[in-house]
């Protein structure tokens, strides 16, 4: 009877060890999944910024051509955009720092 009790105790001990290993494996799996989702978000953000950079370069090129044509209205628009951008950056940075 004592031997059966000892085996039952060993089985329970090994079952607890196995349960701890399964919990650790579950934690690692969840961490891998979260990391993969975060990487996907980073990739999407990178694609968005690349697209935005291309659009900004195109807009800057069009504004430069418009200003180079000598159109006074175009030059005023370009000046207004530059001044507005400067003010937004100035007050935005001042707000955070």
VEXLUMVO-648438 format. One line per field, with one value per residue: x, y negated, z negated of N, C-alpha, C in turn; residue in three letters. Coordinates in steps of 0.2 Angstrom, whole numbers, plus 5000, padded with zeros to 4 digits. Example, Ala and Ser with C-alpha at 12.3 -4.5 7.8 and 13.67 -1.06 7.14 Angstrom:
2
nc1: c(5066 5064) .
nc2: c(5028 5011) .
nc3: c(4961 4965) .
cac1: c(5062 5068) .
cac2: c(5022 5005) .
cac3: c(4961 4964) .
cc1: c(5066 5064) .
cc2: c(5016 5000) .
cc3: c(4961 4961) .
rest: c(ala ser) .
//
This chain:
97
nc1: c(5004 5010 5019 5011 5005 5017 5020 5009 5011 5023 5018 5009 5018 5025 5015 5012 5024 5024 5012 5017 5027 5019 5012 5022 5026 5014 5014 5026 5022 5011 5019 5026 5016 5011 5022 5024 5012 5015 5026 5019 5011 5022 5027 5016 5015 5027 5026 5015 5022 5031 5024 5018 5029 5033 5021 5023 5035 5031 5021 5029 5037 5028 5024 5036 5038 5027 5030 5041 5037 5033 5021 5012 5002 5004 5017 5013 5005 5014 5023 5014 5011 5024 5026 5015 5018 5030 5026 5017 5026 5034 5026 5021 5032 5036 5025 5027 5040) .
nc2: c(5006 4994 4993 4990 4978 4970 4971 4965 4952 4948 4948 4938 4927 4927 4924 4911 4905 4907 4899 4887 4885 4885 4873 4864 4866 4862 4848 4844 4846 4837 4825 4826 4825 4812 4804 4807 4801 4787 4785 4786 4774 4765 4767 4763 4749 4744 4746 4737 4725 4724 4723 4711 4702 4703 4697 4684 4680 4679 4669 4658 4657 4653 4641 4634 4633 4625 4613 4610 4606 4593 4588 4577 4580 4594 4593 4586 4596 4606 4600 4597 4610 4615 4606 4610 4623 4622 4615 4624 4635 4628 4624 4636 4644 4635 4638 4651 4651) .
nc3: c(5000 4996 5006 5018 5014 5014 5028 5033 5028 5035 5048 5047 5045 5056 5065 5061 5065 5079 5081 5078 5088 5100 5097 5098 5111 5118 5114 5121 5134 5135 5134 5145 5155 5152 5155 5168 5173 5169 5178 5190 5189 5189 5201 5209 5205 5210 5224 5226 5222 5232 5243 5240 5240 5254 5259 5254 5259 5273 5272 5267 5279 5288 5283 5283 5297 5300 5293 5300 5312 5311 5308 5298 5288 5286 5280 5268 5262 5260 5251 5241 5237 5233 5222 5214 5211 5204 5193 5187 5184 5175 5164 5161 5157 5147 5138 5134 5129) .
cac1: c(5000 5014 5022 5006 5005 5023 5019 5004 5014 5027 5014 5006 5023 5027 5009 5013 5030 5021 5008 5021 5030 5013 5010 5028 5025 5008 5017 5031 5017 5008 5024 5028 5010 5011 5028 5022 5007 5018 5030 5015 5010 5028 5028 5011 5017 5033 5023 5012 5026 5035 5019 5017 5035 5032 5016 5026 5040 5027 5018 5035 5039 5023 5024 5042 5037 5022 5033 5046 5033 5033 5014 5012 4997 5008 5022 5010 5003 5020 5025 5009 5012 5030 5025 5011 5022 5035 5022 5014 5032 5037 5021 5020 5038 5036 5020 5030 5046) .
cac2: c(5000 4988 4992 4987 4971 4967 4970 4959 4945 4947 4947 4931 4923 4927 4921 4904 4903 4906 4894 4881 4885 4883 4866 4860 4866 4857 4841 4843 4846 4831 4820 4826 4822 4805 4802 4807 4795 4781 4785 4784 4767 4761 4767 4758 4742 4743 4745 4731 4719 4724 4720 4703 4699 4702 4692 4678 4678 4677 4662 4653 4656 4649 4634 4631 4631 4620 4607 4608 4604 4586 4586 4574 4584 4600 4591 4585 4602 4609 4596 4599 4617 4615 4603 4614 4629 4619 4613 4630 4638 4624 4624 4643 4645 4632 4641 4657 4650) .
cac3: c(5000 4996 5013 5022 5012 5017 5035 5035 5027 5040 5054 5046 5045 5064 5068 5060 5069 5086 5082 5078 5095 5104 5096 5101 5119 5119 5113 5127 5140 5135 5135 5153 5159 5151 5158 5176 5174 5169 5184 5195 5188 5191 5209 5212 5204 5214 5230 5225 5222 5239 5248 5239 5243 5261 5261 5252 5265 5279 5270 5267 5286 5292 5280 5286 5304 5300 5291 5305 5318 5310 5306 5291 5284 5284 5275 5262 5260 5258 5245 5235 5235 5229 5216 5210 5209 5199 5187 5184 5181 5170 5159 5159 5153 5140 5134 5132 5125) .
cc1: c(5004 5017 5017 5005 5011 5022 5014 5007 5019 5023 5011 5012 5025 5021 5010 5019 5028 5016 5012 5025 5025 5012 5016 5027 5019 5011 5022 5027 5014 5013 5026 5022 5010 5017 5027 5017 5010 5023 5025 5013 5016 5028 5022 5013 5023 5030 5019 5016 5030 5030 5018 5023 5035 5027 5019 5031 5036 5024 5023 5037 5034 5023 5030 5041 5032 5025 5038 5043 5032 5026 5014 5008 5001 5013 5019 5008 5009 5023 5021 5010 5018 5029 5021 5014 5027 5031 5019 5020 5034 5032 5020 5026 5038 5031 5023 5036 5046) .
cc2: c(4994 4987 4989 4980 4967 4966 4965 4952 4944 4945 4939 4926 4922 4923 4913 4901 4902 4900 4887 4880 4883 4876 4862 4860 4862 4850 4840 4842 4839 4825 4820 4823 4814 4801 4801 4802 4789 4780 4783 4777 4763 4761 4762 4751 4740 4742 4738 4724 4719 4721 4712 4700 4698 4697 4685 4675 4676 4670 4657 4652 4652 4642 4630 4629 4625 4613 4605 4605 4596 4584 4584 4578 4590 4598 4590 4591 4606 4606 4597 4606 4618 4612 4607 4620 4627 4618 4619 4634 4634 4625 4632 4646 4642 4635 4647 4656 4644) .
cc3: c(5000 5003 5018 5021 5015 5024 5037 5033 5032 5047 5053 5047 5053 5067 5067 5064 5076 5086 5082 5085 5100 5103 5099 5108 5121 5119 5119 5133 5141 5136 5142 5157 5158 5155 5166 5177 5174 5175 5190 5195 5190 5198 5212 5211 5209 5221 5231 5226 5229 5244 5247 5241 5250 5263 5259 5257 5271 5278 5270 5274 5289 5289 5283 5293 5305 5298 5297 5311 5317 5309 5299 5286 5282 5279 5269 5259 5257 5251 5240 5233 5231 5222 5211 5207 5203 5192 5183 5181 5175 5163 5156 5155 5147 5135 5131 5128 5122) .
rest: c(unk unk unk unk unk unk unk unk unk unk unk unk unk unk unk unk unk unk unk unk unk unk unk unk unk unk unk unk unk unk unk unk unk unk unk unk unk unk unk unk unk unk unk unk unk unk unk unk unk unk unk unk unk unk unk unk unk unk unk unk unk unk unk unk unk unk unk unk unk unk unk unk unk unk unk unk unk unk unk unk unk unk unk unk unk unk unk unk unk unk unk unk unk unk unk unk unk) .
//
